[in-house]
Amino acid sequence: MVVSADRPLRVLVTSTPGAGHIGPLVPLAAALQAAGHQVLWATATESCARVRALGFEAVAAGMGVGERTAALAPQMPEIMALDPRDRRSRLFAGFFGEIAAPRMHRELGPVFDSFRPDVVIHEMSELAAAPMATGRGVPHVTVAFSGAIGDAVWAAAQRSMHAIWLAEGVGNAGMPELLGALYLHPFPASFGPPPNHPNARLVRPGWVDAADTTIEPDWLRSLGVARPLVYLTAGTEVAAQAAPWAAAFEALAGLEVDAVATIGPSLDPVTMGAVPPNVRVERFVPQHLLLARASVVASHGGAGTVLGAALQGLPQLLFPIIADQWDNADAVSRAGAGVACELACRDAASLATALQRLLHDAVVHDAARAVATEIAAMPSAADHVQAIEALVG
């Protein structure tokens, strides 16, 4: 153990549950732990076992994914009636602010009191940590998992959190208080500008799930060899319910490719309708196994999938559905590394045309490889350890 500060720091890491929220924190938490600091991770009960398997001490705090989704359900018809690009502020403030934050605030309080952290590290959608740290004079750091969030989204989140800020004795919180002393941003410059924050810093995305001991299945080893493999996914949560599965299957049926579709735990492979012989449907396959063999990734535009594909230099077809997925799709398209499909262009013929282009267009392939090179040159999480140590006086 190498302690790189004057003394080991007590580092409290907080996150909402779900792989897409836990994963981006892992490299920084691991780097801090490797530097000799004590790391305690607070997240929902359903994610504690995963966090412990990753090598961290964990304590339960906050709502599970199912609880949050059920609580937001009454608002969803109104939210989904909005223009897709206008949904993000309502979803972000509703899902993570109004619904998730109050319980996290209640259950995180005893953790703060007993652990007495020197610094708090939280992912961008875990909103309770910021007022608690600010009110207690503890520096906090935000780790983003997707692109820059607009000021309107953050403003909506702040309004939804007003009572919590007041409870912590902070009556006039702004962006600096919400985002903290350091904001680590995982999107390369080619995906768009960083957030409007004076202490925003780039951090290289990507992590290996050390808790995942899945061995590549035999059926996967034969794919991506004789002909290209398309990895089709809509994540593991809400977006999977609204993905254009039937149109995508029809598009893939007419192409000289193999495909693996991961549909998430809420859908049943036997109820997916007509699945062509060149498509294999699975509830879940570890993403890194598929990315290693894929030639093209077709997805909902979730940040974890987008960044995973970008790290591998893979062209992307994106059919965003909710939240940050629209911004992520725009980012990939802006870099020339993929195609974003608007709602009007999600029929089988349009998807087939887009996939053909991504399979064969050298310009898109070059752009995707350029993004991978750009990401590889970004600072690692370990490169930010000293800056975090310096926050503690």
C-alpha positions as CSV (number, residue, x, y, z in Angstrom):
1,M,0.0,0.0,0.0
2,V,1.3,3.4,-1.0
3,V,-0.2,6.4,0.8
4,S,0.4,9.4,-1.4
5,A,-1.2,12.0,1.0
6,D,0.1,13.1,4.4
7,R,-2.3,10.5,5.9
8,P,-4.8,8.1,4.5
9,L,-8.1,9.8,3.6
10,R,-11.5,8.6,4.3
11,V,-13.2,8.6,0.9
12,L,-17.0,8.2,0.6
13,V,-18.2,7.1,-2.8
14,T,-21.9,7.4,-3.5
15,S,-23.9,6.2,-6.5
16,T,-27.3,5.2,-7.7
17,P,-27.7,1.5,-8.6
18,G,-27.1,0.1,-12.0
19,A,-24.0,-0.9,-14.0
20,G,-24.0,2.4,-16.0
21,H,-23.8,4.4,-12.7
22,I,-21.4,2.2,-10.7
23,G,-18.9,1.4,-13.5
24,P,-17.7,5.0,-14.2
25,L,-16.7,5.4,-10.6
26,V,-14.7,2.2,-10.4
27,P,-11.4,3.4,-11.9
28,L,-11.2,6.4,-9.6
29,A,-12.3,4.5,-6.5
30,A,-9.7,1.8,-7.3
31,A,-7.0,4.4,-7.8
32,L,-7.7,6.1,-4.5
33,Q,-7.7,2.8,-2.7
34,A,-4.4,1.8,-4.4
35,A,-3.0,5.1,-3.2
36,G,-3.7,3.9,0.4
37,H,-6.9,5.7,1.1
38,Q,-9.9,4.1,2.8
39,V,-12.9,3.8,0.4
40,L,-16.5,3.3,1.5
41,W,-19.1,3.0,-1.2
42,A,-22.8,3.8,-0.5
43,T,-25.4,2.6,-2.9
44,A,-28.7,0.7,-3.0
45,T,-28.9,-2.7,-1.4
46,E,-29.3,-4.4,-4.8
47,S,-25.8,-3.1,-5.9
48,C,-23.8,-3.7,-2.7
49,A,-22.8,-7.3,-3.6
50,R,-21.5,-6.1,-6.9
51,V,-19.5,-3.3,-5.3
52,R,-18.0,-5.7,-2.7
53,A,-17.1,-8.1,-5.5
54,L,-15.2,-5.3,-7.1
55,G,-13.1,-5.0,-3.9
56,F,-14.7,-2.2,-2.0
57,E,-16.4,-1.9,1.3
58,A,-20.1,-1.2,0.7
59,V,-23.0,0.2,2.8
60,A,-26.7,0.3,1.7
61,A,-28.3,3.6,1.0
62,G,-30.9,4.8,-1.4
63,M,-33.6,3.4,-3.7
64,G,-33.4,0.4,-6.0
65,V,-33.9,0.8,-9.8
66,G,-37.4,-0.9,-9.6
67,E,-38.6,1.4,-6.8
68,R,-37.5,4.5,-8.7
69,T,-39.1,3.3,-11.9
70,A,-42.4,2.5,-10.2
71,A,-42.4,5.9,-8.4
72,L,-41.8,7.8,-11.7
73,A,-44.4,5.7,-13.7
74,P,-47.4,8.2,-13.0
75,Q,-45.4,11.0,-14.6
76,M,-44.1,9.0,-17.6
77,P,-47.1,9.6,-20.0
78,E,-46.7,13.4,-19.6
79,I,-42.9,13.2,-20.0
80,M,-43.0,10.9,-23.0
81,A,-45.4,13.3,-24.7
82,L,-42.7,16.0,-24.7
83,D,-40.3,16.4,-27.6
84,P,-37.5,13.7,-27.0
85,R,-34.8,16.3,-26.6
86,D,-36.9,18.2,-24.0
87,R,-37.4,15.1,-21.8
88,R,-34.0,15.1,-20.2
89,S,-34.5,17.9,-17.6
90,R,-37.9,16.4,-16.5
91,L,-36.5,12.8,-16.3
92,F,-33.3,13.9,-14.6
93,A,-34.9,16.1,-12.0
94,G,-37.8,13.7,-11.5
95,F,-36.0,10.4,-11.4
96,F,-32.8,11.4,-9.5
97,G,-34.0,14.5,-7.7
98,E,-37.6,14.4,-6.6
99,I,-37.8,10.6,-6.3
100,A,-34.3,9.2,-5.4
101,A,-32.6,12.0,-3.6
102,P,-34.8,12.4,-0.5
103,R,-34.4,8.7,0.5
104,M,-30.7,8.8,-0.2
105,H,-30.4,11.9,1.9
106,R,-32.1,10.2,4.8
107,E,-30.0,7.0,4.6
108,L,-26.7,8.7,3.8
109,G,-26.9,10.9,6.9
110,P,-25.9,8.2,9.4
111,V,-23.1,7.1,7.0
112,F,-21.7,10.6,7.0
113,D,-21.9,10.8,10.8
114,S,-20.2,7.5,11.4
115,F,-17.6,7.4,8.6
116,R,-16.7,11.2,8.7
117,P,-15.4,11.4,5.2
118,D,-12.6,13.7,4.2
119,V,-13.8,13.8,0.6
120,V,-16.9,12.6,-1.3
121,I,-16.9,11.2,-4.8
122,H,-20.3,10.8,-6.5
123,E,-21.6,10.1,-9.9
124,M,-23.5,12.8,-11.7
125,S,-27.0,11.5,-11.0
126,E,-26.5,10.8,-7.3
127,L,-27.7,14.2,-6.2
128,A,-27.9,13.9,-2.4
129,A,-24.2,13.8,-1.8
130,A,-23.6,17.4,-3.0
131,P,-25.8,19.2,-0.4
132,M,-24.6,16.9,2.4
133,A,-21.0,17.4,1.6
134,T,-21.4,21.2,1.1
135,G,-23.4,21.6,4.3
136,R,-20.7,19.8,6.3
137,G,-17.7,21.5,4.7
138,V,-16.5,18.4,3.0
139,P,-15.1,18.7,-0.6
140,H,-16.9,16.7,-3.2
141,V,-16.1,15.5,-6.7
142,T,-18.6,14.7,-9.5
143,V,-17.8,11.8,-11.9
144,A,-19.8,12.1,-15.1
145,F,-20.9,9.0,-17.1
146,S,-22.1,10.9,-20.2
147,G,-21.7,14.1,-22.0
148,A,-22.1,17.7,-20.8
149,I,-25.5,18.4,-19.2
150,G,-27.0,21.7,-20.2
151,D,-27.6,24.4,-17.6
152,A,-31.4,23.9,-17.9
153,V,-31.1,20.3,-16.8
154,W,-28.9,21.2,-13.8
155,A,-31.3,24.0,-12.9
156,A,-34.2,21.6,-12.9
157,A,-32.3,19.2,-10.7
158,Q,-31.5,22.1,-8.3
159,R,-35.1,23.1,-8.0
160,S,-36.1,19.5,-7.2
161,M,-33.5,19.4,-4.5
162,H,-34.3,22.7,-2.8
163,A,-35.6,21.2,0.4
164,I,-32.6,19.1,0.8
165,W,-30.2,22.0,0.3
166,L,-32.1,24.0,3.0
167,A,-32.0,21.0,5.3
168,E,-28.2,21.0,5.0
169,G,-28.1,24.8,5.8
170,V,-27.2,25.8,2.2
171,G,-29.8,28.4,1.1
172,N,-28.3,29.7,-2.2
173,A,-26.7,26.7,-3.9
174,G,-25.6,27.1,-7.5
175,M,-23.6,25.1,-10.1
176,P,-20.3,25.2,-8.1
177,E,-22.0,23.7,-5.0
178,L,-23.9,21.1,-7.1
179,L,-20.9,19.9,-9.2
180,G,-18.2,20.3,-6.6
181,A,-14.5,21.1,-6.5
182,L,-13.8,18.9,-9.4
183,Y,-15.9,17.5,-12.3
184,L,-14.5,14.6,-14.2
185,H,-15.8,14.4,-17.8
186,P,-15.5,11.2,-19.8
187,F,-16.4,12.4,-23.3
188,P,-13.5,13.3,-25.8
189,A,-13.4,16.7,-27.3
190,S,-14.6,15.4,-30.7
191,F,-17.9,14.5,-29.0
192,G,-18.5,18.1,-28.0
193,P,-17.4,20.7,-25.4
194,P,-17.0,19.9,-21.7
195,P,-19.6,21.2,-19.2
196,N,-19.7,24.8,-18.2
197,H,-17.7,24.3,-15.0
198,P,-14.4,26.0,-14.1
199,N,-13.0,22.8,-12.6
200,A,-14.0,20.4,-15.3
201,R,-11.3,17.9,-16.3
202,L,-11.2,15.1,-18.8
203,V,-10.9,11.5,-17.6
204,R,-10.4,8.5,-19.8
205,P,-13.5,6.2,-19.6
206,G,-13.4,2.5,-19.5
207,W,-13.2,-0.1,-16.8
208,V,-12.9,-3.9,-16.5
209,D,-15.4,-5.5,-14.3
210,A,-13.1,-7.6,-12.1
211,A,-16.2,-9.2,-10.5
212,D,-17.3,-10.6,-13.8
213,T,-15.7,-14.0,-14.3
214,T,-17.9,-14.9,-17.3
215,I,-16.0,-17.1,-19.7
216,E,-16.7,-16.4,-23.4
217,P,-19.4,-18.9,-24.4
218,D,-18.7,-21.4,-27.1
219,W,-21.4,-20.0,-29.4
220,L,-19.8,-16.6,-29.3
221,R,-16.3,-17.8,-30.4
222,S,-17.5,-18.6,-33.9
223,L,-19.1,-15.2,-34.5
224,G,-17.3,-12.2,-36.1
225,V,-15.0,-14.5,-38.0
226,A,-16.5,-15.5,-41.3
227,R,-18.6,-12.4,-41.5
228,P,-19.2,-9.2,-39.5
229,L,-20.9,-9.3,-36.1
230,V,-23.4,-6.6,-35.2
231,Y,-24.0,-6.1,-31.5
232,L,-27.6,-4.9,-30.9
233,T,-28.6,-3.7,-27.5
234,A,-30.9,-1.3,-25.6
235,G,-29.3,-1.6,-22.2
236,T,-30.8,-3.3,-19.2
237,E,-33.4,-0.7,-17.9
238,V,-36.2,1.5,-19.3
239,A,-35.0,1.9,-22.9
240,A,-35.2,-1.9,-23.7
241,Q,-39.0,-1.7,-23.5
242,A,-39.2,0.9,-26.3
243,A,-36.4,-0.3,-28.6
244,P,-37.3,-1.0,-32.3
245,W,-36.5,-4.7,-32.0
246,A,-38.8,-5.9,-34.8
247,A,-37.5,-3.4,-37.3
248,A,-33.9,-4.1,-36.3
249,F,-34.4,-7.9,-36.7
250,E,-36.0,-7.4,-40.1
251,A,-33.1,-5.2,-41.2
252,L,-30.5,-7.7,-40.0
253,A,-32.2,-10.6,-41.7
254,G,-31.3,-9.1,-45.1
255,L,-27.7,-8.4,-44.4
256,E,-24.7,-10.7,-44.7
257,V,-23.9,-10.5,-41.0
258,D,-24.4,-12.3,-37.7
259,A,-25.9,-10.4,-34.8
260,V,-26.3,-10.8,-31.0
261,A,-29.2,-8.9,-29.4
262,T,-29.1,-8.4,-25.7
263,I,-32.6,-7.4,-24.5
264,G,-32.2,-6.9,-20.7
265,P,-33.9,-8.7,-17.8
266,S,-37.3,-7.2,-18.3
267,L,-37.9,-8.9,-21.7
268,D,-38.2,-12.6,-22.5
269,P,-36.4,-13.9,-25.6
270,V,-39.3,-16.3,-26.3
271,T,-41.7,-13.3,-26.7
272,M,-39.6,-11.3,-29.2
273,G,-41.5,-12.4,-32.2
274,A,-39.9,-13.4,-35.5
275,V,-36.1,-13.6,-35.0
276,P,-34.1,-14.3,-38.1
277,P,-31.6,-17.2,-38.1
278,N,-28.6,-14.9,-38.2
279,V,-29.6,-13.1,-34.9
280,R,-29.1,-14.6,-31.5
281,V,-31.2,-13.1,-28.7
282,E,-29.9,-13.1,-25.1
283,R,-31.0,-11.3,-22.0
284,F,-27.5,-10.4,-21.1
285,V,-23.9,-11.0,-22.2
286,P,-21.0,-9.0,-20.7
287,Q,-20.5,-6.1,-23.0
288,H,-16.7,-6.4,-23.3
289,L,-17.1,-9.9,-24.7
290,L,-19.3,-8.7,-27.5
291,L,-17.4,-5.5,-28.2
292,A,-14.2,-7.6,-28.7
293,R,-15.8,-9.4,-31.7
294,A,-18.2,-6.8,-33.1
295,S,-17.8,-4.8,-36.3
296,V,-20.7,-2.4,-35.6
297,V,-22.7,-1.5,-32.5
298,A,-26.4,-0.7,-32.8
299,S,-27.8,0.7,-29.5
300,H,-30.1,3.1,-27.6
301,G,-27.2,5.4,-27.0
302,G,-26.7,4.7,-23.3
303,A,-23.4,6.3,-22.2
304,G,-21.8,3.0,-21.2
305,T,-22.5,1.4,-24.6
306,V,-21.5,4.5,-26.5
307,L,-18.2,4.9,-24.7
308,G,-17.5,1.1,-24.8
309,A,-17.9,1.1,-28.5
310,A,-15.9,4.3,-28.9
311,L,-13.0,2.8,-26.9
312,Q,-12.9,-0.1,-29.4
313,G,-13.1,2.3,-32.4
314,L,-16.4,0.8,-33.6
315,P,-18.9,2.6,-35.8
316,Q,-22.3,3.1,-34.1
317,L,-25.9,3.1,-35.1
318,L,-28.0,4.9,-32.5
319,F,-31.7,4.9,-31.8
320,P,-32.0,7.1,-28.7
321,I,-35.1,6.7,-26.6
322,I,-34.8,8.7,-23.3
323,A,-32.7,11.0,-21.1
324,D,-29.1,11.6,-22.2
325,Q,-29.3,9.1,-25.1
326,W,-30.3,11.8,-27.5
327,D,-27.3,13.9,-26.6
328,N,-25.0,10.9,-26.7
329,A,-26.3,10.0,-30.2
330,D,-25.7,13.6,-31.3
331,A,-22.1,13.4,-29.9
332,V,-21.2,10.3,-31.9
333,S,-22.8,11.7,-35.1
334,R,-20.9,15.0,-34.6
335,A,-17.6,13.1,-34.5
336,G,-18.5,11.3,-37.7
337,A,-18.2,7.9,-35.9
338,G,-21.8,6.8,-36.4
339,V,-25.4,7.5,-37.5
340,A,-28.1,8.8,-35.2
341,C,-31.6,7.6,-36.2
342,E,-34.4,10.0,-35.7
343,L,-37.9,8.6,-34.7
344,A,-39.1,8.8,-38.3
345,C,-36.2,6.7,-39.6
346,R,-36.5,3.5,-37.6
347,D,-38.2,1.3,-40.1
348,A,-36.4,-1.8,-41.3
349,A,-35.3,-0.3,-44.6
350,S,-33.8,2.8,-43.0
351,L,-32.0,0.7,-40.4
352,A,-30.6,-1.7,-43.0
353,T,-29.3,1.2,-45.1
354,A,-27.6,2.7,-42.1
355,L,-26.1,-0.6,-41.1
356,Q,-24.7,-1.2,-44.6
357,R,-23.1,2.2,-44.5
358,L,-21.5,1.6,-41.1
359,L,-20.2,-1.8,-42.2
360,H,-18.5,-0.5,-45.4
361,D,-17.9,3.3,-45.2
362,A,-14.2,3.9,-44.7
363,V,-14.7,7.5,-43.7
364,V,-16.9,6.4,-40.7
365,H,-14.4,3.7,-39.8
366,D,-11.5,6.2,-39.8
367,A,-13.5,8.6,-37.6
368,A,-14.4,5.8,-35.1
369,R,-10.7,4.8,-34.9
370,A,-9.7,8.5,-34.5
371,V,-12.1,8.8,-31.5
372,A,-10.5,5.7,-29.9
373,T,-7.1,7.2,-30.3
374,E,-8.3,10.4,-28.8
375,I,-9.8,8.6,-25.8
376,A,-6.6,6.6,-25.2
377,A,-4.7,9.9,-24.8
378,M,-7.0,11.3,-22.1
379,P,-5.8,11.4,-18.5
380,S,-6.6,8.3,-16.5
381,A,-8.5,8.3,-13.2
382,A,-5.2,7.7,-11.4
383,D,-3.9,10.9,-12.9
384,H,-6.5,12.8,-10.8
385,V,-5.7,11.3,-7.4
386,Q,-3.2,14.1,-6.4
387,A,-5.8,16.8,-7.3
388,I,-8.3,15.1,-5.1
389,E,-5.8,14.7,-2.2
390,A,-5.1,18.5,-2.6
391,L,-8.8,19.3,-1.9
392,V,-8.3,18.1,1.7
393,G,-6.6,20.8,3.7
